[in-house]
Amino acid sequence: MNAAQLADALKNAHVEHARLRLQEKRYWQQQLDDGVKALGKTPVGALVDPDALAKVVDDWLASVNTAQGLRPVIIAVSEAILEQAGDDPATVGELLNEAHFEAILEQALRLKTLREKAIHACLNHPLVSDMVSEMLYTGIKNFLLEENVLAKLPGVSSMMKLGRKSVGKAMGGLEDSIRDYLRHNTRATLKTGEQWLNRQLTDQRIAELARDGYRRLAPLKPADVIRTAPQGLAGDVATHACVIADEAARLDYSRRLVAAGIQAAVQSLLEKDLPALLKAMGTTPKKRSQALAPALATGAAVLDQQGVLTPWIEQALGDFYDSDACKDVLEKALS
């Protein structure tokens, strides 16, 4: 047996050994434990270069259609989740208990400046302005007609006998002037409304309204709402959401946010080593072994059944056994 044949035999033996080992639960248990111990007290953040990581993620966001590429999977998952949720008897109160609701409400009440800006933006929207103007006009018109105010005007009293339709014609010249007046004064009206809302929506009032809303919603079942959704809604929404997600990810704005987040995450991880981080997350070596080891071993078994595991191992190990360095060592050993 020459060096090349021996290298090939060793490679085949190594591949077979690795194929079997990767399907053993004990192997993965040992790997998980050894991995945590090997890192020891090294801060997790020190194992990563934040600039290099941010660059990789940025390149990915800028060029890869992640969401659109996974669109069939996202649609399938969305439809499966909605189908399950549509049959689940859980209530809103069970999904969001009162203690968690109160915690969210407490944080929301701190956003007073944002609340005032939201009220200002809503009331200054052109659609709201037009709606309020039309409501005021309709109210004034109905008041004039139904309360017979026009009957007091000279020449109109006789027309009142002809009915509401005729009285409406008497307003002919008034309609344009009323609409024009309201159009030019709605802004002032809305400003008054904005000031009134800000005075009325105190923290106490908002808390009362929110708690009342929660009490009304708590007994309701989300399933009842989900079942009213049109057929195929999940697929349609997911399709558009995937396109929007990928396009949003390419924006400079989004990529700067992601980069800032990566920098902050790595910096915060400099304060914790892996054992401390895992402990803070509530996981122990026993829990990791019970949860991860069987899953990893089963995953390897599935890959083996599909004929994927062996080629992958061969590709990982073959580079060494086919190298001149390996053959030189074997030739020296054989000689």
C-alpha positions in Angstrom: 0.0 0.0 0.0 1.4 3.3 -1.1 0.9 6.7 0.6 -2.0 7.7 -1.7 -3.8 4.5 -1.1 -3.2 4.7 2.7 -4.4 8.4 2.7 -7.6 7.3 0.9 -8.2 4.5 3.3 -7.7 6.8 6.3 -10.1 9.3 4.8 -12.8 6.7 4.3 -12.4 5.5 7.8 -12.5 9.0 9.2 -15.6 9.8 7.2 -17.4 6.7 8.4 -16.3 7.4 12.0 -17.6 11.0 11.8 -20.8 9.9 10.2 -21.7 7.6 13.1 -20.4 10.0 15.8 -22.5 12.9 14.5 -25.6 10.8 15.1 -24.8 10.1 18.7 -26.5 12.1 21.4 -23.5 11.6 23.8 -21.2 13.1 21.3 -23.2 16.3 21.1 -23.5 16.5 24.8 -19.8 16.3 25.2 -19.3 18.9 22.4 -21.7 21.4 24.1 -20.0 21.0 27.5 -16.5 21.2 26.1 -17.4 24.2 24.0 -18.6 26.2 27.0 -15.6 25.2 29.1 -13.2 26.0 26.3 -14.4 29.6 26.1 -14.2 29.9 29.9 -14.1 33.5 31.1 -13.5 34.9 27.7 -16.0 37.7 27.1 -18.4 36.7 24.3 -18.0 40.1 22.6 -14.2 39.6 22.4 -14.8 36.6 20.1 -16.3 38.9 17.4 -15.0 41.8 15.4 -18.0 44.2 15.4 -16.9 46.1 12.3 -16.3 42.9 10.3 -19.6 41.5 11.5 -21.5 44.7 10.6 -19.9 44.7 7.1 -21.0 41.1 6.5 -24.5 41.9 7.6 -24.6 45.1 5.6 -23.5 43.3 2.4 -26.1 40.7 3.0 -28.9 43.2 3.5 -27.8 45.2 0.4 -27.7 42.3 -2.0 -29.8 39.3 -0.8 -33.5 38.9 -1.2 -33.9 37.1 2.1 -37.6 37.5 2.6 -38.6 37.1 -1.0 -36.4 34.0 -1.3 -38.2 32.5 1.7 -41.6 33.7 0.5 -43.1 30.2 0.0 -41.9 29.1 3.5 -43.2 32.3 5.1 -46.6 31.9 3.4 -46.8 28.2 4.5 -45.9 29.1 8.1 -48.3 32.1 8.2 -51.2 30.0 6.9 -50.4 27.1 9.3 -50.3 29.6 12.3 -53.5 31.3 11.3 -55.3 27.9 10.8 -54.2 26.8 14.3 -55.0 30.1 15.9 -58.4 30.1 14.3 -59.3 26.8 16.1 -57.7 27.8 19.5 -60.1 28.7 22.3 -57.7 31.0 24.1 -58.9 34.4 25.1 -57.2 37.8 25.0 -57.0 37.7 28.8 -55.1 34.4 28.7 -52.7 35.6 26.0 -52.0 38.9 27.8 -52.7 38.7 31.5 -53.6 41.7 33.6 -50.2 42.1 35.2 -48.4 42.2 31.8 -51.1 44.6 30.5 -50.5 47.0 33.5 -46.7 46.9 32.8 -47.2 47.8 29.2 -49.7 50.6 30.2 -47.2 52.0 32.7 -44.6 52.3 29.9 -47.1 53.8 27.5 -48.1 56.5 29.9 -44.5 57.8 29.9 -44.8 58.7 26.2 -46.6 62.0 26.7 -44.6 64.0 24.1 -45.1 61.3 21.5 -48.8 61.2 22.4 -49.1 65.0 21.8 -47.3 64.7 18.5 -49.5 61.9 17.4 -52.7 63.9 18.2 -51.3 66.9 16.4 -50.4 64.8 13.3 -53.8 63.1 13.2 -55.9 66.3 13.6 -53.8 68.1 11.0 -54.2 65.5 8.3 -56.1 66.9 5.3 -58.5 64.0 5.4 -59.5 64.8 9.0 -59.8 68.5 8.1 -62.1 67.7 5.1 -64.2 65.3 7.3 -64.7 67.8 10.1 -65.6 70.5 7.6 -68.2 68.2 6.0 -69.6 67.2 9.4 -70.0 70.8 10.5 -71.6 71.8 7.2 -74.1 68.9 7.4 -74.9 69.7 11.0 -75.5 73.4 10.2 -77.6 72.5 7.2 -79.7 70.1 9.1 -80.1 72.5 11.9 -81.4 75.3 9.6 -83.8 72.9 7.9 -85.1 70.9 10.8 -85.4 73.8 13.3 -87.1 76.0 10.7 -84.6 78.8 11.3 -84.9 79.9 7.7 -88.6 80.4 8.2 -87.7 83.6 10.1 -86.1 85.1 6.9 -88.3 87.3 4.8 -89.9 85.4 1.9 -89.0 82.0 3.2 -91.9 81.4 5.6 -94.3 80.8 2.7 -91.9 78.3 1.1 -91.8 76.2 4.3 -95.2 75.0 3.4 -93.9 73.5 0.2 -91.7 71.1 2.2 -88.1 70.4 3.1 -86.9 70.0 -0.5 -88.1 73.5 -1.4 -86.5 74.9 1.8 -83.2 73.3 0.7 -83.4 75.3 -2.5 -83.7 78.5 -0.5 -80.3 77.9 0.9 -78.9 78.0 -2.6 -76.6 81.0 -2.2 -75.8 80.1 1.4 -74.3 76.7 0.7 -71.1 77.9 -1.0 -70.5 80.6 1.5 -71.0 78.2 4.4 -68.6 75.7 2.9 -66.1 78.4 2.2 -66.2 79.7 5.7 -65.9 76.3 7.2 -63.0 75.4 4.9 -61.0 78.5 6.1 -61.8 78.1 9.7 -61.6 74.3 10.2 -57.9 74.6 11.1 -58.7 76.9 14.0 -61.5 74.5 15.1 -59.1 71.5 15.0 -56.5 73.5 17.0 -59.2 74.0 19.6 -60.0 70.3 19.4 -56.3 69.4 19.8 -56.0 71.5 22.9 -59.1 70.0 24.3 -57.9 66.4 23.6 -54.6 67.1 25.3 -56.4 68.4 28.4 -58.8 65.5 28.5 -56.2 62.7 27.8 -54.5 62.9 31.1 -52.5 59.9 32.4 -55.4 59.0 34.7 -58.0 59.3 31.9 -55.9 57.2 29.5 -55.4 54.6 32.1 -59.1 54.4 32.8 -59.9 54.1 29.1 -57.2 51.5 28.5 -58.3 49.4 31.5 -61.9 49.6 30.4 -60.9 48.5 26.9 -58.8 45.6 28.3 -61.7 44.4 30.4 -64.0 44.4 27.4 -61.4 42.6 25.2 -60.1 40.1 27.8 -63.0 37.6 27.4 -62.9 37.7 23.6 -61.3 35.0 21.5 -58.8 36.0 18.7 -60.0 32.9 16.9 -63.4 34.5 16.3 -61.7 37.5 14.5 -59.2 35.3 12.6 -62.0 33.1 11.2 -63.6 36.2 9.6 -60.5 36.9 7.5 -60.9 36.3 3.8 -59.5 33.1 2.3 -55.9 33.5 1.1 -55.4 36.7 3.2 -52.2 35.3 4.8 -50.6 34.5 1.4 -51.5 37.9 0.0 -50.2 39.8 3.0 -47.0 37.7 3.2 -46.2 38.3 -0.5 -46.4 42.1 -0.1 -44.6 42.0 3.3 -41.7 40.0 1.8 -41.2 42.6 -0.9 -41.4 45.5 1.5 -39.1 43.8 4.0 -36.3 43.3 1.5 -36.7 46.8 0.1 -36.7 48.3 3.6 -33.6 46.3 4.5 -31.7 47.9 1.6 -32.3 51.5 2.7 -29.3 53.3 4.2 -31.5 54.2 7.1 -32.2 50.5 8.0 -28.6 49.4 7.4 -27.3 52.2 9.7 -29.7 51.0 12.4 -28.6 47.4 12.0 -24.9 48.4 12.2 -25.6 50.5 15.3 -27.4 47.5 16.9 -24.5 45.2 16.1 -22.0 47.5 17.7 -24.1 47.9 20.8 -24.7 44.2 21.1 -21.0 43.3 20.8 -20.1 46.0 23.3 -22.7 44.7 25.8 -21.4 41.2 25.4 -17.9 42.3 26.5 -19.3 42.4 30.0 -20.3 38.7 30.0 -18.6 35.5 29.4 -20.5 32.6 27.9 -21.1 30.6 31.1 -22.4 33.7 32.8 -24.6 34.6 29.8 -26.1 31.1 29.6 -26.8 31.2 33.4 -28.5 34.5 33.1 -30.7 33.0 30.3 -31.8 30.3 32.7 -30.1 27.4 31.0 -27.9 24.8 32.6 -25.6 22.1 31.1 -28.3 19.5 31.9 -31.0 21.5 30.1 -28.8 22.2 27.1 -28.0 18.5 26.8 -31.6 17.5 27.1 -32.8 20.0 24.6 -30.0 20.4 22.0 -28.1 17.1 22.0 -31.0 14.9 20.8 -32.1 17.5 18.3 -28.6 17.8 16.8 -28.2 14.0 16.7 -31.6 13.5 15.1 -30.7 16.3 12.6 -27.5 14.5 11.6 -29.5 11.2 11.2 -32.0 12.9 8.9 -29.1 14.3 6.8 -27.6 10.8 6.7 -30.9 9.3 5.5 -31.1 11.9 2.8 -27.6 11.1 1.6 -26.3 14.5 2.5 -24.1 13.9 5.6 -21.4 11.7 4.0 -20.6 14.0 1.1 -20.5 17.0 3.5 -18.0 15.2 5.8 -15.9 14.1 2.8 -15.8 17.7 1.6 -14.7 18.8 5.0 -12.0 16.2 5.6 -10.9 15.5 2.0 -8.8 18.6 1.7 -6.4 17.3 4.3 -6.2 13.6 3.2 -5.7 14.6 -0.4 -3.0 17.2 0.4 0.7 16.8 -0.2 1.3 17.4 3.5 -0.7 14.3 4.5 0.9 12.2 1.7 4.4 13.3 2.7 3.8 12.2 6.3 2.5 8.8 5.2 5.4 8.3 2.8 7.9 8.9 5.6 6.0 6.6 7.9 5.8 3.8 5.2 9.5 4.2 4.4 
